[in-house]
Amino acid sequence: MNTHLLALQLMAFQGCLGAFDTLYHHELTEALPGRASARRELSIHAARALIYSAMFIGLSSWSFQGAWAVLLLLVFVVEIVLTLWDFVVEDRTRLLPATERVTHTVLAMNGGAFIALLALNTPALAAMPTALVWQPQGALGVFLALCGVGVGLSGLRDAWAARAIGKMAQREAAAPSVRFADGERSFLVTGATGFIGQRLVRALLRDGHRVTVLSRQPRQAAWLFDGRVECMGDLAQLPPSRRIDVVVNLAGARILGWRWTAARRAALRKSRVALTRKLVDWIAAAEHKPAMLLSASAIGYYGIQRRGDDTVLTENDGPRPMFMSDLCREWEEAAQGAEAHGVRVARMRFGLVLGTQGALPMMLLPIKLGLGGPLGDGAQWLSWIHVDDLIAGIAHLCRGGEGGAYNFTAPEVVRQAQFSRTAASVLKRPYGLPTPGWPMRLALGEQADLLLEGQRVFPARLTAEGFVFHHPTLDGALRSLA
C-alpha cells in the first residue's frame, strides 16, 4: 500500500480517537475547562489542536514539496515535543482515569506511526521545487478536512478556557479571604484533590492555616498545591503526637457512574465508611484530640421524594430505604464515633454542588449544545448549593458551629425543569427538548433515582445560626459561574 495513503488513513483514525478523548474525557468526565489546575494543560492542548488542524486540512488535499516538506517535518518535531510536555503536565496536575491513559497511549502510538510514514517521504518531497500541489484524496480528504475544522474549534475552545481560568484565578486572588478561625490552626483534609477539596485547601491557605492532606496520590497533591501543604498517602504516616485542630473529611469515590453492582457498592462504602472509621481510629490514638471533625455526607441521606410529595426536608427528617440513604447513614454513623473521644462532629449533607467542576459541566453540556429540556417529566425537586457558599459554610462551622447534621443547600429549591430552563436562559440557548427517563433507568438501575426523583431540602440549621448565602438564587449562582 502507498505509504502516504496509509499515513492519511491513520490520521483519520487519530481524528476519531482524538474526538472521543476530547468529548468523553476532557469535557465530560474530567471537565478540564473548569479546573483551576488545568490551565497549562489546556494551553498545551490548544497549541497541539491548532497544529493538528493545520496538518489535517493541509494534508487532506495538498502535497507539501520543497521547503514546505521541510517545514512540515519541523511541525512534526514541535508536535512531538508538545506531546511529551503534555504527558509531564498531566502527571503533575491530575490522576488520569484508566480509560484516558489507555486512549492517550494509543493516540501516541498511532501519531508516531503516521508521522514516521510521512517523514519517510520527506527527502524525496524536499528535493522537489517548493510548492503546495493540489492532490485531492476523495472522501478521505473530505473527512480529514472536517477533522481539521473540528480539532481547530476544540483548540480555540481550550485556549478560551485557559484564558478564562486565568481570569478566574485573578478574581479569586482579589476576593476577600474566607475566615475559618482567629489565628493559625492546623487542618487535616481528606479528599483534597477533588473538586470541593481543592477549593477548600486553597481557601485555608489564603486564610493563613497549616494544611495536611491525606491522598492516594501524595506527590500529585504536592504539585497541585505548589508544595504548600504536607501530603501523605496513609494515616499511618501521621504520628499520634501531631497536633491537628480540625479534620475535614471529604473523601469518597464518585457516586454517579457505573451501575450499583455489589462490587461498586462495596467500593463506595470502602471509600467513605471504611476511610472515616480509620480517621476515627487515628483520633482515638492521637495525643492531642482535634476540636472538630467536619465529615461530608449528602442529602441522599433522605432517600427520594416521589411525585406529589412536596414535603420540605430539614435536618430533623430521617433516612428512607434505598442504597444511597443507607450509604449516607453508615457514613455519618462512622463519623459520629469520634464523639466518644470528646470531638465535636458536624455531618455536612451536601446537595448538588454548582461549580466549574463536579456534576454541573456535564449537566450543562446538552444545554450548551441546544438540547436542553426537562429530564423525565422535570417535576423532581433539585436541591443545590454554590461551591463558594459551601466553602463559606464549612468556615462558618469551623468558627463555632455546633455538632450534628447540617444541610448544605441553598434556600431556593427548584424543580429540574426550572433548573434547565434557567440554565438555558443564562447560556442564551433554546429550551424544550425533553430527555426521557426510561433509558436512564435501563442503563443505571436504582442509581437513576438520583436524577429522576429528588429531594426538597432546606438548610434549617445554617439559616437559624445566621449564615448568609452569597448565592441564594439559582439564576445568580449560574451567572456567577458562566
C-alpha positions in Angstrom: 0.0 0.0 0.0 1.1 3.6 -0.7 2.8 4.8 2.5 1.3 8.3 2.1 -2.2 6.9 1.8 -1.7 4.7 4.8 -0.5 7.7 6.8 -3.6 9.6 5.9 -5.8 6.7 6.9 -4.0 6.6 10.3 -4.6 10.3 10.6 -8.3 9.8 10.1 -8.2 7.2 12.9 -6.3 9.8 15.0 -9.1 12.3 14.4 -11.8 9.9 15.5 -9.9 8.8 18.7 -9.0 12.3 19.5 -12.6 13.4 19.2 -13.6 10.7 21.7 -10.8 11.7 24.1 -11.8 15.4 24.0 -15.6 14.9 24.4 -15.6 12.0 26.8 -12.6 12.7 29.0 -11.6 16.3 28.7 -15.2 17.7 28.5 -17.4 15.2 30.4 -15.6 13.0 32.9 -12.7 15.3 33.7 -14.2 18.7 32.9 -10.8 20.2 32.2 -12.2 23.7 31.1 -13.4 24.2 34.7 -10.3 23.0 36.5 -8.2 25.7 38.0 -5.2 23.4 37.9 -5.7 22.6 34.2 -4.7 26.0 32.7 -1.3 24.9 31.5 -2.6 21.6 30.2 -5.4 23.4 28.3 -2.9 25.8 26.8 -0.8 22.9 25.5 -3.9 21.2 24.2 -4.8 24.4 22.3 -1.4 24.6 20.7 -1.5 21.0 19.7 -5.0 21.2 18.4 -4.2 24.2 16.2 -1.2 22.3 14.8 -3.3 19.2 14.1 -5.9 21.4 12.5 -3.4 22.8 10.0 -2.0 19.3 9.4 -5.4 17.7 8.8 -6.6 20.4 6.4 -3.2 20.8 4.7 -2.7 17.1 4.0 -6.3 16.4 3.1 -5.8 17.8 -0.4 -2.3 19.1 -0.9 1.2 17.7 -1.3 4.0 19.5 0.5 7.0 19.8 -1.7 10.4 21.5 -1.3 10.7 23.9 1.6 7.1 23.1 2.5 8.1 19.5 3.1 10.9 20.6 5.5 8.5 22.9 7.3 6.1 20.0 7.7 8.8 17.9 9.2 9.6 20.7 11.7 6.0 20.9 12.7 6.1 17.2 13.4 9.0 17.8 15.8 7.1 20.6 17.6 4.1 18.3 17.9 6.2 15.5 19.5 7.8 18.0 22.0 4.3 19.3 22.9 3.0 15.8 23.4 5.8 14.9 25.7 5.3 18.1 27.7 1.6 17.4 27.9 2.4 14.0 29.4 4.5 15.6 32.1 2.0 18.3 33.0 -0.9 15.8 33.2 1.1 13.6 35.6 1.8 16.6 37.8 -1.7 18.0 38.0 -4.2 15.2 38.0 -4.7 11.4 38.2 -5.8 10.2 34.8 -8.6 7.6 34.7 -7.6 4.3 33.2 -9.6 4.8 30.0 -7.9 8.2 29.4 -4.4 6.8 30.0 -5.1 3.9 27.5 -6.6 6.3 25.0 -3.6 8.6 25.2 -1.2 5.7 24.8 -3.0 4.6 21.6 -3.0 8.2 20.3 0.7 8.5 20.9 1.4 5.2 19.1 -0.8 6.0 16.2 0.5 9.5 16.0 4.1 8.2 15.9 3.2 5.8 13.2 1.6 8.3 10.7 4.3 10.9 11.4 7.0 8.2 10.7 5.3 7.3 7.5 5.0 10.9 6.4 8.6 11.5 7.4 9.8 8.7 5.1 8.6 10.6 2.1 10.2 13.9 3.2 13.6 13.5 1.5 12.0 12.9 -1.9 9.5 15.7 -1.5 12.1 18.1 -0.2 14.2 17.6 -3.4 11.3 18.9 -5.5 10.6 22.6 -6.3 8.9 24.4 -3.4 5.2 24.3 -3.9 1.8 23.2 -2.4 0.5 20.9 -5.1 -3.3 20.1 -5.2 -3.7 16.4 -4.6 -7.3 15.6 -3.6 -7.9 12.4 -1.7 -11.6 12.0 -2.3 -13.9 11.1 0.6 -10.8 10.5 2.8 -9.7 14.0 2.1 -13.1 15.5 2.9 -13.1 13.6 6.2 -9.7 14.8 7.1 -10.7 18.4 6.4 -13.7 18.0 8.6 -11.4 16.6 11.3 -9.2 19.7 10.9 -12.1 22.0 11.4 -13.3 20.1 14.4 -9.9 20.0 16.1 -9.3 23.6 15.3 -12.6 24.6 17.1 -11.5 22.4 20.0 -8.2 24.2 20.2 -10.0 27.6 20.2 -12.2 26.2 23.0 -9.2 25.1 25.1 -7.4 28.5 24.5 -10.6 30.3 25.6 -10.9 28.1 28.7 -7.3 28.6 29.7 -7.8 32.4 29.4 -11.0 32.1 31.5 -9.2 30.1 34.2 -6.5 32.8 34.3 -9.1 35.5 34.8 -10.9 33.3 37.5 -7.6 32.9 39.3 -7.2 36.7 39.3 -10.7 37.2 40.7 -10.1 34.6 43.4 -6.8 36.2 44.4 -8.6 39.6 44.7 -11.6 38.3 46.6 -11.7 38.7 50.4 -10.5 35.6 52.3 -12.9 33.3 53.9 -12.2 33.3 57.7 -12.1 29.9 59.2 -10.7 30.8 62.6 -9.0 33.6 64.6 -5.3 32.8 64.4 -3.5 29.9 62.8 -4.9 26.4 63.0 -3.8 23.0 61.8 -6.2 21.2 59.4 -6.2 17.7 58.2 -8.1 17.3 54.9 -9.1 14.1 53.1 -10.4 14.3 49.5 -8.3 17.4 49.0 -7.6 16.8 45.3 -11.3 16.6 44.4 -13.5 19.5 43.2 -14.5 20.7 46.7 -11.3 19.7 48.4 -9.1 21.9 46.1 -11.3 24.9 46.7 -11.2 24.3 50.5 -7.4 23.8 50.7 -6.7 27.0 48.7 -9.2 28.9 50.9 -7.4 27.6 54.1 -4.0 28.5 52.8 -5.2 32.0 51.9 -6.5 32.4 55.5 -3.1 31.5 56.8 -3.6 28.0 58.2 -1.4 24.9 58.1 -2.8 22.1 56.0 -2.0 18.4 55.9 -3.5 16.4 53.1 -4.3 12.7 53.0 -4.4 11.5 49.4 -3.9 8.3 47.5 -1.6 10.4 45.2 0.5 12.4 47.7 3.1 13.5 45.0 0.3 14.8 42.7 -1.3 16.6 45.7 2.0 18.3 46.5 2.3 19.5 42.9 -1.3 20.6 42.9 -0.8 22.9 45.8 2.7 24.1 44.9 4.3 22.3 47.8 2.5 24.5 50.3 0.8 21.5 52.1 2.1 18.4 53.7 1.0 15.4 51.8 0.8 11.7 52.9 -0.6 8.6 51.4 -1.6 6.8 54.6 -2.8 7.7 58.0 0.0 5.5 59.4 2.4 8.3 58.3 0.7 10.8 60.7 2.2 10.3 64.1 -0.2 10.4 67.2 1.9 13.2 68.5 1.0 15.5 65.6 -1.4 18.3 66.6 -4.4 18.6 64.4 -7.0 21.2 65.3 -9.7 20.4 62.7 -10.3 17.4 60.5 -12.3 17.9 57.3 -13.3 14.6 55.7 -14.3 14.9 52.1 -13.0 11.6 50.7 -15.3 9.4 48.6 -15.4 7.8 45.2 -17.8 9.3 42.7 -21.4 8.3 43.1 -22.6 8.7 39.6 -21.1 6.3 37.1 -21.4 2.6 36.6 -24.4 0.7 37.9 -24.5 0.0 41.6 -23.4 -3.6 41.4 -22.4 -5.5 44.6 -18.7 -4.7 43.8 -19.5 -1.0 43.1 -21.5 -0.7 46.3 -18.6 -2.2 48.2 -16.1 0.3 46.6 -18.4 3.2 47.5 -18.6 2.0 51.1 -14.9 1.5 51.4 -14.1 5.0 50.1 -16.5 6.6 52.6 -17.3 4.4 55.6 -14.0 2.5 55.9 -11.9 5.6 55.5 -14.0 7.5 58.0 -13.5 4.7 60.5 -9.7 4.9 60.0 -9.9 8.6 60.7 -11.7 7.9 64.0 -9.2 5.3 64.9 -6.4 7.8 64.4 -8.3 10.4 66.5 -8.6 7.8 69.2 -4.9 7.3 69.3 -4.0 11.0 68.9 -2.3 12.6 71.9 -3.9 16.0 71.1 -7.6 15.4 70.0 -9.0 17.7 67.3 -11.6 20.1 68.4 -13.8 19.2 65.5 -14.4 16.7 62.8 -16.4 18.0 59.8 -17.5 15.0 57.8 -19.1 15.1 54.4 -22.4 13.4 53.7 -25.1 14.0 51.2 -28.8 14.8 51.0 -29.2 11.3 49.6 -29.5 10.6 53.3 -33.2 11.4 53.0 -33.7 9.0 50.2 -36.0 10.3 47.4 -39.4 12.0 47.2 -41.9 10.6 44.8 -44.2 12.6 42.6 -46.7 14.7 44.6 -44.5 14.7 47.8 -43.6 18.3 48.3 -42.6 18.0 51.9 -39.7 20.3 52.9 -37.0 18.2 54.4 -34.8 19.5 57.3 -32.1 18.0 59.5 -34.8 16.5 61.7 -36.0 14.2 59.0 -34.8 10.6 58.8 -33.5 8.3 56.1 -35.6 6.3 53.7 -34.9 2.8 52.4 -32.6 2.9 49.4 -28.8 2.3 48.9 -27.8 6.0 48.8 -29.7 6.6 52.1 -28.1 3.6 53.7 -24.6 4.7 52.5 -25.0 8.2 53.9 -26.4 6.8 57.2 -23.4 4.4 57.6 -21.0 7.2 56.6 -22.4 9.5 59.3 -22.5 6.8 62.0 -18.8 6.1 61.3 -18.0 9.8 61.8 -20.0 10.0 65.0 -17.6 7.5 66.5 -15.3 10.5 67.1 -17.7 11.9 69.7 -16.7 9.2 72.1 -13.3 10.9 72.2 -14.6 14.3 73.0 -14.5 15.6 69.4 -17.4 17.8 68.1 -18.7 16.1 64.9 -20.6 18.1 62.2 -22.2 16.0 59.5 -22.5 18.1 56.3 -25.2 16.9 53.9 -24.3 18.3 50.6 -26.8 19.0 47.8 -25.8 19.3 44.2 -22.7 21.5 44.3 -22.5 24.0 41.5 -19.1 25.0 40.3 -16.8 24.8 37.3 -16.1 21.1 38.2 -18.2 18.4 39.6 -21.6 17.5 38.0 -22.5 20.9 36.6 -20.3 20.8 33.5 -21.9 17.5 32.4 -25.4 18.8 33.2 -24.8 21.9 31.1 -23.3 20.2 28.1 -26.6 19.3 26.4 -27.9 22.8 27.2 -24.8 24.4 25.6 -25.4 22.2 22.5 -29.0 23.5 22.3 -30.5 20.2 23.5 -31.7 21.4 26.9 -35.1 20.4 28.3 -36.8 18.6 31.2 -35.2 15.3 32.4 -38.0 12.8 32.7 -41.1 14.9 33.4 -39.0 17.6 35.0 -41.1 17.8 38.1 -38.5 16.3 40.5 -37.1 18.7 43.1 -33.4 19.7 42.8 -31.6 21.0 45.9 -28.3 22.7 45.1 -25.6 25.0 46.6 -22.9 27.2 45.0 -19.4 25.9 45.8 -18.4 29.3 47.3 -21.3 29.1 49.8 -20.3 25.5 50.6 -16.8 26.7 51.5 -18.2 29.6 53.4 -20.5 27.1 55.3 -17.5 25.0 56.3 -15.8 28.1 57.5 -18.9 29.0 59.5 -18.8 25.7 61.3 -15.1 26.0 62.0 -15.7 29.4 63.6 -18.1 27.9 66.2 -20.8 25.7 64.6 -22.3 23.1 66.8 -22.2 19.4 66.2 -24.9 17.3 64.5 -26.3 17.3 60.9 -26.3 20.4 58.6 -28.0 20.6 55.2 -25.7 22.3 52.8 -28.3 23.5 50.2 -29.3 26.9 49.0 -32.6 28.4 50.4 -34.1 28.3 46.9 -35.1 24.7 45.8 -36.2 24.3 42.1 -37.7 21.6 40.0 -35.5 20.0 37.4 -37.3 21.6 34.5 -36.9 25.1 36.1 -33.2 24.3 36.5 -32.8 23.5 32.8 -34.9 26.5 31.8 -32.8 28.9 33.9 -29.5 27.4 32.7 -30.7 27.8 29.1 -31.6 31.4 29.7 -28.2 32.1 31.3 -26.4 30.4 28.5 -28.7 32.0 25.9 -29.7 28.6 24.4 -33.1 27.2 23.4 -35.1 25.1 25.9 -37.7 22.5 25.4 -36.2 19.2 24.1 -37.2 16.6 26.7 -35.0 13.7 27.7 -37.0 10.5 28.5 -36.3 8.8 31.8 -36.6 5.2 30.8 -33.2 4.9 29.1 -31.5 6.1 32.3 -33.4 3.6 34.4 -32.5 0.9 31.9 -28.8 1.9 32.0 -28.3 2.9 35.6 -30.9 0.9 37.6 -31.6 2.3 41.1 -28.9 5.0 40.5 -31.3 6.7 38.1 -33.5 7.8 41.0 -30.8 10.3 41.9 -31.6 12.1 38.6 -35.3 11.3 38.0 -36.5 11.7 41.6 -35.3 14.3 44.0 -35.4 15.9 47.5 -36.8 19.3 48.6 -34.2 20.1 51.3 -33.9 23.3 53.3 -30.8 24.4 55.2 -32.7 25.0 58.5 -29.7 24.9 60.9 -27.4 27.1 58.9 -30.2 29.6 58.4 -31.1 29.6 62.1 -27.4 30.2 63.0 -27.4 33.4 60.8 -25.4 32.0 57.9 -25.8 34.4 54.9 -25.7 32.8 51.4 -23.9 34.8 48.8 -25.7 32.9 46.0 -29.3 32.2 47.3 -30.9 32.0 43.9 -30.2 29.7 41.0 -30.1 32.4 38.4 -27.5 34.4 40.3 -25.4 31.2 41.0 -25.3 30.1 37.4 -24.5 33.6 36.2 -21.5 33.8 38.6 -20.2 30.6 37.1 -21.0 31.3 33.4 
